Amino acid sequence: MPLLSDEDIKDKLGGLEGWERVDEQITKTYKLKNYIESVGFVNKVALLAERADHHPDITLQYNKVTITLTTHSDGGITEKDFSLAREIEGVF
């Protein structure tokens, strides 16, 4: 999958509240009610990721879940990252 240009990445981030670019990744931290809700959210993300065959880095800290996306096989940010980010937003 082709890497997105800096302009494309900026435009696509504009449509995803709270997501930001960090180097060659996009990331967002979600705040949930408690640990159990955080684990439930991570499980939902895991199912989406498995279905998409695109696996984010996930950090769980009690009621905060940080999702980081990049397309390792292509060496940067692709449409695949934004597609999964939109799906994650849908289950939050």
N, C-alpha and C positions, 0 to 999 in steps of 0.2 A: 504494500500500500504506500502511495507517495506521502512524503513528509509535507506538512502544511507550512505555508509561508508565515512569517511573523504577522503580516496583516490579516491573513485568514484566522490565525489563532486568536488575535485580538478581537476580531469580529465575532467569532464563535463564543468566546468568553463573555461577551456582552449579553448573550442570551442565557447564561447560566449563573444565576445569583450565587455569590459567595465563592465561586471557583476562581483560582488564580494560577498564573504561570510561575513556576519556579524552575529555572533553567530549561531543560527539555522534558518537563513534566507539567501536568495540571493537577491541582490538589484542592481539597476542601475539607474543613473540619466541621462535622455535624455535632450538635449538642442535643442529647436526649435526656429523658427524665431520670434514668437510673441505669445501673449496670445491666440488669435483665433486658431492658429495652435496647441498650447498646448491642448486646449479644444477638438479640433478635434481628436488629437492623443488619449486622454483619452477616448473619445467615442468609438474609434476603439478597444482599449484595453478592454473596458467594454463589448463590443459585444463578443470578443474572450473569455473573462472570463465567461460570462454567458453560452456560448455554451459548455465550458469545465466544467462548474459547479465548478470552482476553482477561487476564488475571491481574488486578490492581494490588499495590501494596496497601495493607490495611493496618492501622495502629489503633488499638482500643485502650482507652484510659478512663475507666469507670463510666462516666456519662458522656464521653467524647470519643468520636470515631473519625479518624483522618483517613481519607481515601486519596491515593496518589496513582495517577495513570500516566503511562507512557507506552509506546509500542517498541519494546526492546528489540524485536526482530528487524525493525526498520531504523532504529537509532534515533527516535525522537517522537514528536507528537503527530498523530495522524487522525483521520476521521474516525477511526476505530475508538480512539480515546473519548472523543466527544459523543459518539453514539452511546457508549457505555455510561458516560457521565449523565446524559439525558435519562437513560433508563434508571439510574440510581436515584436521580431527583424524583422520578415517578413513584418510587417505593418508600421515599422518606416521609 
